[in-house]
Amino acid sequence: MRTVLWKRSSTRVLKGVPVTFLAAGLLVAGSHTATTAVAATPTAHHVAVQNKVITLPGATSAEGIAAGKGTTFYAGDLYAGDIYRGDIRTGTAERFIDAPAGRAAVGMKADMRHGLLFVAGDKSGQAYVYSTSTGAEVATLQLAAPGTTSLINDVVLTAGGAWFTDSAQAKLHFVPVGKQGTLGQVRALDVTGPAAELSGEYNLNGIEATPDGKTLIVGHFANQRIYTINPHTGASTVIKGVKAPNADGLVLHGRDLWVVQGFDNKISRFKLSGDLRSGTLGKEITSPAYGVPATAARFGHLLAAVNAHFDTRPTPQDPPASPTYEVVVTKS
């Protein structure tokens, strides 16, 4: 979810930040005063685990995260547009890309085959592509028609290219990626069926894809449901049994679907049926370190989620006011 753009701070901190651990409900974040939190009692469907917390130094907001090579991750400063690069093993992060003023960085995915980082550009209607090795800008892509209301929210990669959601329109935007990493002509796909509803301020949100790219899976924030979408026709179908209030980012691995439910401060893992028509709740992951997580990336048996701290906004129109923004690593 978003709020209106605001001026970013000029603060720049480039040194990595040491890892912070949580145990027995104690949170220690950088130099800030420690606070206590009580972890929920684990049940058959609820797991609270020890965490690794990685601060994004100098970040003024946060939302997107992408898995890179090995234990490398990329995370974005939502309203400043800057990109951080970190390592879940060492527990450090630093600013990697100092984006031009006025940019935003929402959901993102890293195409390590071609060394490209795709970043959703929020209300600009744009997406940005950067080099994962140098941080240099490769392209600025105009996804939504200029002058139209749009909110480019999240992105998933398939063998053929990158699919972006638009939370303000019943559309998906596709950017072809060639064998050598060349970017093709942007095209829009009109979504039909239940996922096309535009009843809320934020609608189509997180997105994933099956390994063969033949089915897309999207979350709908207003409907609190998860849908499949045919990437050729745009037809959508609800996945029965997967109801997810406050659904934001998605992670798919095999038949396991993780749904980040930010304002619920949890990530729910569902087991999907083979035909993707239904799903059942497997477990809920919580952490005393969560601060309205927005998106997540998978690293083997670990999940790295970004704290957006949207609950610190003085009013819904204001930016978050948290002193720090973090990546929280838990078991998946």
TIVOTI-348143 format. One record per residue: residue number from 1; residue in one letter; x, y, z negated of N, C-alpha, C in turn. Coordinates in steps of 0.02 Angstrom, whole numbers, plus 50000, padded with zeros to 5 digits. Example, Ala and Ser with C-alpha at 12.3 -4.5 7.8 and 13.67 -1.06 7.14 Angstrom:
BEGIN
SITE    k  r     nu     nv     nw    cau    cav    caw     cu     cv     cw
SITE    1  A  50660  49716  49610  50615  49775  49610  50660  49835  49610
SITE    2  S  50642  49888  49646  50684  49947  49643  50645  50002  49606
This chain:
BEGIN
SITE    k  r     nu     nv     nw    cau    cav    caw     cu     cv     cw
SITE    1  M  50042  49940  50000  50000  50000  50000  50043  50062  50000
SITE    2  R  50016  50119  50021  50055  50179  50029  50023  50238  49994
SITE    3  T  50061  50292  49986  50034  50357  49969  50063  50407  50019
SITE    4  V  50046  50470  50011  50070  50520  50058  50145  50527  50054
SITE    5  L  50176  50547  50110  50248  50556  50112  50268  50614  50066
SITE    6  W  50329  50609  50041  50353  50661  49997  50428  50669  50009
SITE    7  K  50456  50723  49983  50527  50735  49993  50568  50688  49950
SITE    8  R  50619  50661  49981  50662  50616  49943  50714  50656  49904
SITE    9  S  50740  50623  49854  50793  50653  49815  50858  50652  49855
SITE   10  S  50902  50697  49840  50967  50698  49874  51018  50654  49839
SITE   11  T  50996  50622  49784  51042  50580  49746  51068  50523  49789
SITE   12  R  51132  50508  49787  51162  50453  49824  51209  50416  49777
SITE   13  V  51195  50354  49764  51238  50313  49722  51258  50253  49763
SITE   14  L  51321  50242  49776  51342  50191  49823  51372  50130  49791
SITE   15  K  51387  50132  49728  51418  50074  49697  51366  50021  49682
SITE   16  G  51388  49957  49685  51343  49903  49668  51324  49905  49595
SITE   17  V  51268  49874  49579  51242  49874  49511  51248  49805  49482
SITE   18  P  51273  49795  49422  51280  49728  49393  51212  49697  49382
SITE   19  V  51212  49631  49384  51150  49593  49375  51124  49601  49304
SITE   20  T  51058  49600  49297  51025  49605  49233  50983  49543  49223
SITE   21  F  50987  49512  49165  50949  49452  49151  50893  49465  49103
SITE   22  L  50840  49425  49109  50786  49428  49061  50779  49360  49029
SITE   23  A  50773  49360  48964  50762  49298  48928  50723  49315  48865
SITE   24  A  50681  49270  48844  50640  49280  48785  50602  49345  48787
SITE   25  G  50584  49366  48850  50542  49426  48858  50579  49491  48849
SITE   26  L  50647  49492  48850  50685  49553  48841  50707  49579  48908
SITE   27  L  50693  49641  48923  50713  49672  48986  50767  49724  48973
SITE   28  V  50822  49718  49009  50876  49767  49005  50890  49790  49076
SITE   29  A  50873  49852  49091  50880  49877  49160  50930  49934  49162
SITE   30  G  50991  49919  49186  51043  49971  49191  51056  50002  49124
SITE   31  S  51056  50069  49122  51070  50104  49060  51006  50125  49024
SITE   32  H  50948  50103  49050  50886  50124  49019  50872  50084  48956
SITE   33  T  50833  50112  48912  50818  50080  48849  50783  50014  48859
SITE   34  A  50803  49963  48823  50773  49897  48829  50701  49899  48803
SITE   35  T  50657  49862  48837  50589  49856  48814  50572  49783  48811
SITE   36  T  50526  49765  48767  50507  49696  48760  50442  49682  48796
SITE   37  A  50436  49621  48820  50375  49599  48853  50365  49526  48838
SITE   38  V  50304  49505  48831  50290  49436  48814  50272  49398  48877
SITE   39  A  50310  49347  48893  50296  49306  48951  50235  49264  48939
SITE   40  A  50195  49254  48992  50135  49213  48986  50153  49141  48973
SITE   41  T  50112  49106  48936  50124  49036  48921  50113  48994  48984
SITE   42  P  50163  48953  49004  50156  48914  49065  50099  48863  49058
SITE   43  T  50063  48853  49114  50012  48801  49118  50024  48762  49182
SITE   44  A  49978  48719  49199  49986  48679  49259  49989  48722  49322
SITE   45  H  49958  48782  49320  49957  48825  49379  49990  48892  49366
SITE   46  H  50028  48897  49312  50056  48962  49294  50126  48952  49267
SITE   47  V  50174  48985  49298  50244  48976  49278  50277  49044  49268
SITE   48  A  50306  49054  49209  50346  49113  49196  50418  49089  49186
SITE   49  V  50466  49117  49222  50534  49091  49222  50584  49146  49207
SITE   50  Q  50646  49124  49192  50700  49171  49182  50715  49206  49248
SITE   51  N  50737  49268  49246  50744  49307  49307  50813  49340  49313
SITE   52  K  50828  49358  49374  50886  49400  49389  50857  49465  49417
SITE   53  V  50878  49521  49391  50853  49586  49412  50910  49627  49443
SITE   54  I  50899  49650  49504  50950  49687  49541  50923  49757  49555
SITE   55  T  50953  49808  49528  50931  49876  49538  50955  49903  49606
SITE   56  L  50912  49939  49640  50931  49973  49702  50955  50043  49683
SITE   57  P  51020  50055  49682  51047  50117  49655  51027  50178  49695
SITE   58  G  50997  50226  49660  50978  50289  49692  50913  50286  49730
SITE   59  A  50878  50229  49730  50815  50224  49767  50762  50267  49735
SITE   60  T  50721  50299  49776  50666  50341  49751  50599  50307  49758
SITE   61  S  50598  50248  49790  50538  50207  49798  50561  50141  49829
SITE   62  A  50516  50094  49837  50535  50030  49867  50473  49993  49890
SITE   63  E  50482  49948  49939  50428  49905  49960  50450  49842  49997
SITE   64  G  50488  49849  50051  50503  49791  50093  50567  49756  50073
SITE   65  I  50571  49691  50091  50632  49652  50081  50636  49599  50135
SITE   66  A  50698  49584  50157  50709  49533  50207  50770  49492  50188
SITE   67  A  50767  49427  50202  50823  49383  50191  50872  49389  50249
SITE   68  G  50936  49397  50233  50988  49399  50284  51027  49335  50285
SITE   69  K  51090  49339  50303  51133  49280  50306  51153  49259  50236
SITE   70  G  51148  49194  50223  51167  49167  50158  51125  49196  50102
SITE   71  T  51157  49228  50054  51122  49257  49997  51112  49333  50004
SITE   72  T  51122  49359  50065  51115  49430  50078  51041  49449  50085
SITE   73  F  51021  49505  50058  50954  49531  50069  50958  49604  50091
SITE   74  Y  50905  49626  50123  50896  49696  50142  50832  49720  50109
SITE   75  A  50832  49780  50081  50773  49808  50049  50768  49882  50068
SITE   76  G  50706  49907  50069  50696  49976  50092  50672  50024  50039
SITE   77  D  50693  50086  50046  50665  50141  50006  50604  50165  50045
SITE   78  L  50545  50151  50020  50483  50161  50057  50477  50231  50086
SITE   79  Y  50484  50283  50045  50471  50351  50068  50532  50386  50096
SITE   80  A  50592  50363  50079  50652  50393  50108  50673  50359  50172
SITE   81  G  50652  50295  50181  50670  50259  50242  50738  50226  50239
SITE   82  D  50776  50237  50185  50843  50208  50180  50839  50132  50171
SITE   83  I  50891  50098  50191  50895  50026  50186  50953  50007  50141
SITE   84  Y  50940  49962  50094  50991  49936  50049  51011  49866  50071
SITE   85  R  51073  49849  50059  51097  49781  50070  51124  49754  50004
SITE   86  G  51103  49694  49986  51124  49666  49922  51136  49592  49927
SITE   87  D  51152  49562  49871  51168  49491  49868  51135  49462  49805
SITE   88  I  51092  49412  49813  51059  49384  49755  51106  49342  49713
SITE   89  R  51162  49321  49741  51210  49281  49702  51251  49326  49656
SITE   90  T  51277  49381  49683  51318  49425  49641  51275  49474  49602
SITE   91  G  51213  49483  49622  51169  49529  49586  51185  49602  49598
SITE   92  T  51213  49619  49657  51230  49688  49672  51194  49712  49734
SITE   93  A  51188  49777  49741  51158  49808  49800  51187  49877  49810
SITE   94  E  51188  49900  49872  51211  49968  49887  51173  49994  49948
SITE   95  R  51171  50060  49954  51138  50089  50012  51178  50072  50074
SITE   96  F  51143  50045  50124  51175  50022  50185  51160  50069  50243
SITE   97  I  51099  50094  50247  51078  50139  50300  51047  50202  50269
SITE   98  D  51075  50260  50285  51048  50323  50263  51003  50349  50320
SITE   99  A  50939  50336  50315  50893  50351  50370  50882  50425  50378
SITE  100  P  50866  50447  50439  50849  50518  50450  50790  50539  50407
SITE  101  A  50788  50601  50388  50733  50628  50348  50667  50618  50384
SITE  102  G  50616  50602  50345  50550  50593  50373  50532  50522  50390
SITE  103  R  50579  50476  50386  50564  50406  50401  50538  50370  50339
SITE  104  A  50503  50315  50351  50481  50270  50298  50506  50200  50313
SITE  105  A  50508  50158  50262  50528  50089  50271  50479  50045  50232
SITE  106  V  50436  50011  50268  50386  49968  50235  50411  49896  50241
SITE  107  G  50372  49850  50270  50395  49782  50276  50452  49776  50326
SITE  108  M  50492  49723  50319  50550  49714  50363  50567  49640  50369
SITE  109  K  50600  49623  50424  50626  49556  50436  50693  49561  50472
SITE  110  A  50738  49515  50456  50804  49514  50487  50809  49458  50538
SITE  111  D  50827  49474  50599  50839  49426  50652  50914  49414  50655
SITE  112  M  50937  49364  50618  51008  49353  50612  51039  49323  50676
SITE  113  R  50998  49293  50718  51023  49266  50781  51049  49323  50826
SITE  114  H  51013  49380  50824  51033  49437  50865  51062  49494  50825
SITE  115  G  51065  49486  50759  51093  49539  50716  51050  49601  50715
SITE  116  L  50984  49593  50711  50938  49649  50713  50894  49649  50650
SITE  117  L  50881  49708  50623  50836  49717  50567  50776  49758  50591
SITE  118  F  50717  49728  50588  50655  49761  50609  50620  49790  50548
SITE  119  V  50601  49853  50551  50572  49888  50494  50507  49923  50515
SITE  120  A  50453  49910  50479  50389  49943  50491  50392  50015  50467
SITE  121  G  50362  50060  50506  50372  50132  50493  50313  50169  50465
SITE  122  D  50264  50134  50434  50210  50167  50398  50167  50210  50444
SITE  123  K  50148  50270  50422  50099  50311  50458  50127  50345  50521
SITE  124  S  50191  50336  50534  50220  50363  50595  50196  50326  50657
SITE  125  G  50169  50265  50648  50151  50224  50705  50211  50192  50738
SITE  126  Q  50268  50197  50706  50331  50174  50736  50360  50114  50699
SITE  127  A  50408  50083  50732  50452  50033  50700  50523  50051  50717
SITE  128  Y  50569  50032  50672  50639  50048  50682  50679  49983  50683
SITE  129  V  50729  49982  50727  50772  49923  50734  50844  49945  50721
SITE  130  Y  50877  49911  50675  50946  49927  50656  50991  49866  50666
SITE  131  S  51055  49879  50673  51105  49825  50674  51117  49801  50603
SITE  132  T  51113  49735  50593  51126  49708  50526  51200  49709  50508
SITE  133  S  51243  49718  50557  51315  49718  50542  51342  49788  50529
SITE  134  T  51318  49837  50567  51345  49905  50560  51295  49954  50529
SITE  135  G  51231  49938  50532  51180  49985  50508  51160  50036  50561
SITE  136  A  51190  50033  50619  51175  50082  50672  51104  50071  50697
SITE  137  E  51071  50126  50717  51004  50120  50745  51008  50091  50816
SITE  138  V  50968  50040  50829  50964  50010  50895  50907  50040  50935
SITE  139  A  50850  50051  50902  50792  50077  50938  50741  50105  50890
SITE  140  T  50704  50155  50914  50642  50178  50881  50586  50159  50928
SITE  141  L  50538  50121  50903  50484  50094  50944  50418  50127  50926
SITE  142  Q  50384  50155  50975  50318  50184  50963  50267  50128  50974
SITE  143  L  50239  50103  50918  50192  50047  50922  50121  50071  50934
SITE  144  A  50097  50114  50891  50029  50141  50898  50030  50201  50945
SITE  145  A  49975  50211  50980  49971  50268  51027  49979  50333  50989
SITE  146  P  50019  50379  51014  50028  50444  50980  49961  50478  50970
SITE  147  G  49953  50508  50911  49891  50543  50896  49837  50501  50866
SITE  148  T  49848  50435  50862  49798  50392  50831  49817  50379  50758
SITE  149  T  49767  50361  50718  49780  50345  50648  49806  50274  50644
SITE  150  S  49863  50266  50614  49893  50199  50608  49934  50195  50545
SITE  151  L  49948  50134  50524  49991  50122  50467  50027  50056  50479
SITE  152  I  50087  50061  50507  50126  50001  50524  50155  49974  50460
SITE  153  N  50132  49914  50441  50142  49892  50372  50193  49836  50363
SITE  154  D  50188  49783  50403  50233  49726  50392  50250  49695  50459
SITE  155  V  50298  49648  50457  50323  49618  50519  50344  49547  50507
SITE  156  V  50336  49505  50559  50361  49436  50558  50394  49423  50625
SITE  157  L  50444  49379  50624  50481  49362  50685  50461  49292  50709
SITE  158  T  50451  49285  50774  50442  49220  50805  50497  49212  50857
SITE  159  A  50497  49155  50891  50549  49143  50941  50545  49194  50997
SITE  160  G  50485  49222  51009  50477  49269  51065  50485  49342  51047
SITE  161  G  50481  49359  50983  50486  49429  50965  50459  49445  50896
SITE  162  A  50440  49507  50885  50419  49531  50820  50346  49554  50822
SITE  163  W  50307  49530  50773  50237  49550  50766  50230  49596  50706
SITE  164  F  50196  49654  50716  50185  49702  50663  50111  49709  50648
SITE  165  T  50094  49716  50584  50024  49731  50566  50013  49806  50564
SITE  166  D  49950  49824  50573  49929  49894  50569  49871  49895  50519
SITE  167  S  49881  49926  50462  49831  49926  50409  49773  49973  50422
SITE  168  A  49780  50016  50472  49727  50064  50487  49688  50046  50550
SITE  169  Q  49713  49999  50588  49679  49977  50649  49674  49901  50651
SITE  170  A  49623  49876  50685  49616  49803  50693  49659  49781  50752
SITE  171  K  49724  49791  50744  49772  49775  50797  49835  49745  50767
SITE  172  L  49868  49705  50806  49937  49685  50793  49979  49711  50851
SITE  173  H  50041  49728  50837  50085  49754  50889  50143  49705  50898
SITE  174  F  50159  49690  50961  50210  49640  50977  50267  49672  51015
SITE  175  V  50329  49657  50993  50390  49680  51026  50428  49619  51050
SITE  176  P  50430  49606  51115  50468  49548  51140  50543  49557  51126
SITE  177  V  50576  49502  51110  50649  49503  51100  50678  49449  51145
SITE  178  G  50722  49470  51192  50752  49424  51240  50806  49381  51209
SITE  179  K  50832  49334  51249  50883  49288  51225  50947  49323  51203
SITE  180  Q  50961  49380  51232  51020  49418  51214  51005  49474  51164
SITE  181  G  50943  49473  51137  50925  49524  51089  50897  49588  51120
SITE  182  T  50884  49587  51185  50856  49646  51217  50782  49653  51198
SITE  183  L  50760  49714  51189  50692  49727  51168  50648  49743  51229
SITE  184  G  50589  49711  51231  50545  49720  51288  50491  49772  51275
SITE  185  Q  50443  49775  51320  50389  49823  51317  50341  49807  51261
SITE  186  V  50326  49855  51220  50278  49846  51165  50208  49835  51192
SITE  187  R  50171  49789  51162  50101  49780  51180  50060  49770  51117
SITE  188  A  49995  49787  51122  49950  49781  51065  49902  49723  51076
SITE  189  L  49883  49690  51022  49835  49636  51023  49775  49657  50980
SITE  190  D  49716  49659  51009  49656  49675  50972  49635  49615  50931
SITE  191  V  49626  49624  50866  49605  49571  50821  49529  49569  50820
SITE  192  T  49500  49510  50825  49428  49501  50821  49410  49454  50764
SITE  193  G  49346  49450  50747  49326  49407  50692  49332  49441  50625
SITE  194  P  49331  49403  50571  49328  49433  50504  49388  49474  50485
SITE  195  A  49447  49458  50512  49507  49497  50494  49507  49566  50525
SITE  196  A  49460  49579  50571  49458  49644  50604  49421  49697  50564
SITE  197  E  49394  49678  50507  49356  49726  50467  49401  49783  50442
SITE  198  L  49375  49843  50446  49412  49903  50424  49375  49938  50368
SITE  199  S  49357  49901  50317  49316  49929  50263  49357  49965  50210
SITE  200  G  49422  49955  50209  49463  49986  50158  49514  50034  50186
SITE  201  E  49549  50069  50142  49603  50113  50164  49661  50072  50191
SITE  202  Y  49672  50012  50161  49723  49966  50183  49690  49901  50201
SITE  203  N  49701  49877  50261  49667  49817  50284  49718  49763  50301
SITE  204  L  49733  49750  50365  49784  49701  50381  49850  49721  50348
SITE  205  N  49882  49673  50316  49940  49690  50276  49998  49643  50290
SITE  206  G  50012  49596  50244  50067  49550  50253  50055  49503  50312
SITE  207  I  50110  49478  50342  50103  49434  50400  50158  49381  50399
SITE  208  E  50139  49321  50421  50185  49265  50430  50167  49229  50495
SITE  209  A  50207  49180  50514  50194  49142  50575  50218  49070  50566
SITE  210  T  50183  49024  50598  50206  48954  50598  50271  48950  50637
SITE  211  P  50312  48898  50624  50377  48894  50658  50373  48895  50734
SITE  212  D  50319  48867  50763  50313  48868  50836  50284  48933  50863
SITE  213  G  50264  48978  50818  50238  49043  50839  50168  49041  50867
SITE  214  K  50135  48983  50863  50069  48976  50894  50012  49002  50849
SITE  215  T  50028  49012  50785  49977  49038  50739  50009  49091  50694
SITE  216  L  49975  49148  50688  49995  49199  50641  49951  49195  50579
SITE  217  I  49980  49211  50521  49943  49212  50458  49948  49283  50430
SITE  218  V  49891  49314  50415  49891  49383  50391  49850  49389  50327
SITE  219  G  49870  49434  50285  49832  49451  50225  49791  49514  50239
SITE  220  H  49732  49517  50209  49688  49575  50217  49676  49604  50147
SITE  221  F  49705  49663  50135  49702  49690  50068  49631  49705  50045
SITE  222  A  49591  49735  50088  49523  49754  50069  49478  49693  50060
SITE  223  N  49485  49643  50103  49443  49583  50099  49466  49533  50046
SITE  224  Q  49528  49541  50024  49557  49495  49974  49560  49423  50001
SITE  225  R  49569  49417  50066  49572  49350  50097  49633  49345  50142
SITE  226  I  49648  49282  50161  49703  49267  50207  49673  49235  50269
SITE  227  Y  49698  49255  50328  49669  49232  50391  49724  49204  50437
SITE  228  T  49703  49160  50482  49745  49143  50539  49723  49185  50598
SITE  229  I  49770  49202  50641  49755  49240  50702  49789  49206  50761
SITE  230  N  49751  49197  50814  49778  49170  50876  49817  49225  50911
SITE  231  P  49883  49216  50922  49923  49271  50951  49908  49284  51025
SITE  232  H  49869  49240  51056  49851  49251  51126  49784  49287  51134
SITE  233  T  49736  49269  51090  49669  49297  51096  49652  49349  51044
SITE  234  G  49686  49348  50987  49671  49393  50932  49615  49369  50886
SITE  235  A  49587  49310  50902  49532  49283  50861  49558  49263  50792
SITE  236  S  49520  49280  50740  49540  49266  50671  49492  49218  50638
SITE  237  T  49519  49180  50590  49480  49132  50551  49503  49134  50479
SITE  238  V  49458  49136  50432  49477  49137  50362  49506  49070  50341
SITE  239  I  49556  49071  50298  49583  49009  50268  49543  48997  50204
SITE  240  K  49502  48948  50204  49457  48935  50147  49498  48915  50086
SITE  241  G  49475  48939  50028  49508  48922  49965  49566  48966  49946
SITE  242  V  49585  49011  49990  49642  49056  49975  49614  49126  49967
SITE  243  K  49593  49141  49907  49568  49208  49890  49622  49244  49850
SITE  244  A  49641  49304  49872  49699  49336  49842  49687  49411  49834
SITE  245  P  49659  49433  49777  49653  49504  49764  49722  49538  49763
SITE  246  N  49725  49600  49786  49787  49638  49787  49843  49605  49827
SITE  247  A  49823  49567  49879  49873  49533  49920  49914  49582  49960
SITE  248  D  49980  49574  49957  50025  49617  49995  50069  49572  50039
SITE  249  G  50132  49563  50023  50176  49524  50066  50162  49449  50063
SITE  250  L  50180  49414  50117  50172  49342  50123  50240  49309  50138
SITE  251  V  50246  49247  50114  50304  49205  50131  50278  49136  50148
SITE  252  L  50299  49108  50204  50277  49042  50226  50337  48996  50236
SITE  253  H  50332  48936  50207  50383  48884  50218  50348  48818  50219
SITE  254  G  50348  48785  50277  50310  48724  50284  50236  48738  50274
SITE  255  R  50205  48701  50228  50135  48713  50212  50127  48755  50149
SITE  256  D  50182  48779  50121  50178  48822  50061  50173  48895  50082
SITE  257  L  50124  48930  50054  50113  49001  50068  50115  49038  50002
SITE  258  W  50163  49084  49995  50167  49127  49937  50133  49193  49953
SITE  259  V  50090  49217  49909  50054  49280  49918  50074  49326  49861
SITE  260  V  50105  49382  49877  50125  49431  49827  50063  49473  49809
SITE  261  Q  50043  49471  49746  49984  49507  49723  50006  49562  49675
SITE  262  G  50026  49619  49705  50061  49671  49669  50031  49694  49605
SITE  263  F  49970  49721  49607  49941  49749  49546  49921  49695  49496
SITE  264  D  49922  49632  49516  49912  49577  49468  49979  49554  49439
SITE  265  N  50034  49582  49464  50101  49565  49442  50113  49490  49443
SITE  266  K  50097  49460  49500  50109  49389  49507  50117  49372  49581
SITE  267  I  50146  49313  49593  50150  49285  49660  50117  49216  49657
SITE  268  S  50066  49206  49698  50030  49143  49698  50055  49099  49755
SITE  269  R  50067  49035  49739  50088  48988  49791  50031  48941  49807
SITE  270  F  50011  48940  49870  49956  48897  49894  49984  48841  49938
SITE  271  K  49953  48784  49935  49969  48729  49980  49915  48729  50035
SITE  272  L  49936  48739  50097  49891  48743  50153  49879  48674  50182
SITE  273  S  49821  48663  50210  49806  48601  50244  49845  48600  50310
SITE  274  G  49852  48541  50339  49890  48534  50401  49862  48574  50458
SITE  275  D  49795  48583  50459  49764  48622  50513  49757  48696  50495
SITE  276  L  49782  48716  50437  49781  48786  50414  49710  48813  50404
SITE  277  R  49662  48768  50396  49594  48791  50386  49577  48804  50312
SITE  278  S  49618  48775  50268  49604  48783  50196  49669  48780  50157
SITE  279  G  49663  48798  50093  49721  48796  50049  49699  48790  49977
SITE  280  T  49745  48766  49935  49732  48759  49864  49788  48792  49825
SITE  281  L  49771  48821  49768  49821  48854  49726  49866  48803  49694
SITE  282  G  49932  48812  49704  49980  48767  49673  50005  48794  49607
SITE  283  K  50026  48858  49606  50048  48889  49543  50050  48964  49551
SITE  284  E  50054  48998  49496  50061  49070  49494  50126  49087  49459
SITE  285  I  50166  49127  49492  50231  49147  49465  50225  49216  49435
SITE  286  T  50242  49223  49372  50242  49288  49339  50310  49301  49309
SITE  287  S  50322  49364  49292  50385  49383  49262  50376  49447  49222
SITE  288  P  50406  49452  49163  50404  49515  49127  50442  49570  49164
SITE  289  A  50480  49552  49215  50517  49602  49253  50477  49629  49312
SITE  290  Y  50421  49599  49329  50382  49623  49385  50353  49692  49369
SITE  291  G  50357  49737  49418  50328  49804  49413  50291  49819  49477
SITE  292  V  50234  49786  49486  50194  49789  49548  50238  49768  49608
SITE  293  P  50257  49705  49611  50296  49682  49669  50256  49689  49733
SITE  294  A  50289  49707  49787  50254  49720  49850  50266  49665  49902
SITE  295  T  50329  49645  49911  50345  49594  49960  50398  49548  49931
SITE  296  A  50410  49493  49965  50459  49444  49941  50494  49410  49999
SITE  297  A  50552  49383  49985  50590  49344  50034  50613  49280  50000
SITE  298  R  50617  49226  50037  50635  49161  50009  50708  49145  50023
SITE  299  F  50741  49120  49971  50810  49096  49976  50812  49026  49945
SITE  300  G  50798  48975  49985  50795  48907  49959  50741  48900  49907
SITE  301  H  50760  48882  49846  50711  48873  49792  50699  48938  49753
SITE  302  L  50724  48994  49779  50717  49058  49745  50675  49106  49787
SITE  303  L  50640  49151  49752  50605  49206  49784  50634  49272  49758
SITE  304  A  50645  49318  49804  50667  49385  49785  50611  49434  49802
SITE  305  A  50583  49467  49751  50527  49512  49760  50547  49583  49742
SITE  306  V  50519  49632  49779  50536  49703  49768  50483  49735  49724
SITE  307  N  50504  49768  49671  50458  49807  49629  50444  49874  49661
SITE  308  A  50380  49887  49676  50360  49951  49705  50340  50002  49651
SITE  309  H  50323  49977  49592  50303  50021  49536  50247  50070  49555
SITE  310  F  50199  50046  49595  50144  50090  49614  50101  50110  49553
SITE  311  D  50107  50074  49498  50069  50091  49439  50097  50151  49402
SITE  312  T  50153  50179  49426  50182  50238  49392  50162  50303  49427
SITE  313  R  50118  50300  49476  50096  50361  49510  50050  50401  49463
SITE  314  P  50062  50466  49453  50017  50507  49411  49946  50507  49438
SITE  315  T  49938  50510  49505  49873  50504  49538  49884  50460  49599
SITE  316  P  49830  50433  49628  49838  50390  49687  49872  50425  49746
SITE  317  Q  49870  50492  49747  49901  50529  49802  49975  50542  49790
SITE  318  D  50000  50529  49731  50069  50544  49714  50114  50484  49728
SITE  319  P  50179  50496  49738  50227  50441  49744  50239  50409  49676
SITE  320  P  50266  50349  49675  50283  50318  49611  50334  50361  49573
SITE  321  A  50333  50355  49507  50377  50396  49466  50424  50353  49423
SITE  322  S  50437  50292  49445  50482  50249  49406  50554  50275  49412
SITE  323  P  50593  50271  49358  50663  50293  49362  50707  50245  49402
SITE  324  T  50685  50182  49409  50724  50133  49447  50677  50089  49488
SITE  325  Y  50705  50058  49540  50669  50010  49582  50714  49949  49590
SITE  326  E  50684  49890  49586  50724  49830  49578  50700  49774  49624
SITE  327  V  50746  49727  49633  50731  49662  49663  50734  49611  49607
SITE  328  V  50681  49572  49600  50676  49522  49547  50679  49453  49578
SITE  329  V  50728  49413  49556  50737  49346  49584  50711  49294  49534
SITE  330  T  50665  49251  49557  50638  49198  49515  50639  49133  49554
SITE  331  K  50624  49079  49519  50613  49015  49554  50549  49019  49593
SITE  332  S  50547  48984  49649  50488  48987  49692  50437  48933  49676
